[in-house]
């Protein structure tokens, strides 16, 4: 395969052809969710065990769609507000879904749903020691991300903006710093509202995008999922191609050599 096209995402030594991770909440129906997953072309979908429990028969159509999708399931600890809660829920998820993958969320503030850095780090350390493949949902704080990496997280999920706001990349300086300083995969998680914002994240060198609300709450979710998928691919290609440097002054795209032919006389 051409090296330009051989561009898989590697997380914990496993490869994924898609850099788009999609959430499974907030859709108007299981059928709409199914159409969106197919349109996104994603390899991994997230789900919250606190919201639905397959062992109790909750949402049978929902679970059947996820089983049939062929996507890897990434359970999350959404709604947890302490490290202990997150650890317990992760252990339940591993038993229920037979997977060591977990997206760890520990919410510290109910207003903007900002992750609790102290509880998050504690939970991640414990779960990594317990053999989990941990993807932590975190802020764009450099020191926190360094501590998570040092704890054994082989990929990080910093937010673009608070969950569900659709405000895009609110702190570009901090996000660029993360990309420059950290040598692990970085996946923008939460806060994106438009495909152009996903493309910008990929142009900055981020390795993937995880989102939910922007697709689930679109007027046509499947079409929006397709739009995000294409934007992520375009942004990744632009990053690999190398963006031109921005300049303060204009520079003609057509250089002049000598005089125009109509000034040559004769």
N, C-alpha and C positions, 0 to 999 in steps of 0.2 A: 504493500500500500504506500502511496505517496506520503512522505513525511509531513507534508502540510495538512493532510487529512487524517493522519494517525494521531489523534489528539484526544485520547481518552482521559477521564477523570479518575484518579486513583485515591481511594480512601481506605486506610488500614489494609493496604496491600491487595485490595479488590478494585477491579476496574469497572467503570461505567461509561457507556457511550454518550449518555446525555448529561449535560451540566445543569439541568433544570429539575428541581425537586418541588413537588406540589403537595399542598395540604389538602385534607379531605373534609374539612368542616365548612359549614355555612351555605352549602349548595341547596337549591330549592327542592331537589329530589335526588335520589340515588342515580336515576338515569342521566340527569344533567352532570353529576359528578363523573359518571362513566365516560360520557362524551368528552368532558374536559381532560380527563386523564389520557384518553386516546389521542386527542388533538395536541396535547403537550409533548407526547413522545417521551415521557420521562421514564427513568429506570427505578425511581424510588419515590414513595409517597409516605407522608407522615400521618399519624393518627393518634388521637388522645384516648387513652384507656379510661380516663375519668369520665369521658362523655358518653361512651358506649362500651358495653361489656359483652363480647361474643359468647361467653360461657353462660350468660343469662338469657340468650336469645334476642338481645337488643338489636334491632335493625338488621334482620336476616338478609335482606336484599343488599344492604350496605356491605356486609362482610363477604357476601358471595361475589360482588363486583370486585372487591379488593383481591380476593383469591384468584379470580379469573383474569385480572389485569396483567399478571406476569411481573409486576413491579415488586421490588424488595420493600418490605414494610419497615418503616422507621417509627416505632412507638415513641411517644414523647411524654414528658411529665408535666404537661400544661396544667396550670391551676395549683401546683404545689407552692407552698410558701415557706418551706423549711427544707434543709438538707435531708432530714430524716424522712419526711414525706416523699421526697423525690427518690431516695434510695429504695424505700419500700415499694413504690409504684414501679420502679425500674425492675426490681426483682420479680414482681407479679407479671410484668410484661414479658420478661424472658421466659417464664414458665408457660404463659398463655400462648405466645407466638413462636416459641422455640427459636429465639434469635438473640444474639448478644448485642445487637445494635440498639442504641438508645439516644434520643435527643433530650438533653437535660435542660430543663427550665426550672428555675427557682425565682419566683417573682418577689420583689422587695417593695414595690410601691403599687398601690391599687389605682392610682390616678393615671400614670403613664405606662404601667406594666413593665417598669424597668427591672431588669434582673438584679437580684441580690448578689453582689460579687462574693461575699463571704460564704453564704450558704451554697452558692454555685461551686466554688472551689472545693469546699468540703465534700460535697456530694460527688463531684467528678473524681477526686482522689480515691474515695472509697469504692466507687464503681469500677474504676480502672484496675484497682488492686483485686477486684472480684472478677475480672476477666471480660468486662463489657467493652464494646467499641463505642466510645462516648463522643457525641457531637454536642458541644455546649452552646446554648443560646446565650450570648453575652453582649455587653456594650462594646463600644469602640475604644475602650480604655487600654492603652498599650501595656501598662504594668499588669493588669488583670490577665490580658491575653498571654503575656509572657509566663505568668504563673500557671495558667492552664496548660500551656505547652509543656512547661517543665514538669507538671504533674503527670504527663503522659498522654494528653489529648493530641492525637495525630491530625486533627482538623478542627477548625473553629468556625463559629457562626455568629459574627458580629452583626448587630442591627444596622440598618440604614436609617431608620427612624422608628419611633414607637409603633407597636403592633397595630395594624388596622388604620393607620393615619393616611397612608398613601402619599406622604410628603417627600419620598425619595431619599437621596443621600444628603442628610442634613449637615454632616460634619465631614466634608471632603478631606480636609487636612488630616484629621485623625485617621480616617480610612486609608489615605495614601501612606501615612506613617506605618500603619499595620502592615501594609503590603510590602513596604520597603524593608521593614525590620524582622518580619517573621518568615520562616522558610517552610511553613506547613500550609496545606490547602486552606483557603479562606472562602467561605460561602456567605454571601449577604443574605441575611434572614430577617424579614419583617420590614414594614414601612414603605415598600415600593407600591406605586399606584399606576404606573404607566410603563409600557415596554421600553420607551426611550430611557427611563431610569435604569432598567436592567442592562441595557446596552452600555450605558455609561459605566456601570459597575464593572462590567466585563472588560471594557476598554482600559480601565485602571489596573487590570491584572488580577482581578478576583477570579476564583476558580469555578464558581457556580452561584446560582441564585435559588433560594427557597422562598416561596410565597404562597398565599392562600386567598386572602380577602380580595385582592385585585382581580382575580379570576372569578371567584365564587359570586361576587357581587356585581359583576359586569352585566350589562343588558343581555349579552350573548356570551356566556362563559366559555364555551368551546372555542369560539372564534378568538376570544381574548387569550386563551391558553395558547393557541397557535401563534398569535402575534408575539407573545412573550418568548415562545420557543425560538422564533425566527430572530428576535432581537438579541437573545443570548448568543445565538450562533454568530450573528453579525458582529456583535461586540467582541467576541473571542477572536474572530478572524482579524478584526482591526488591531487588537492588541498584538497578535502574533505578527501581523504585517509591519507594525511600527508606525505610530502616528507621527505626522510632521510636527516640528517644533513651532509653538506659537511665537509671533513676532509683534513688536510694537509698531513697526512701520510697514507700509505696503511694499510688495515685491512683485514686479510684473511676471505673469506666468509665461509670456512670450517675450524672450529677450530680443533686443534689437541689435543687429549687426550691420554697421554702415548706414547708408541712407536708404529710405524707401525707393523702390524702383522708379516711381513716378517723379522723383527728384533728381534723377540721374542725368536729365537733359538729353540732347541728341536730336 
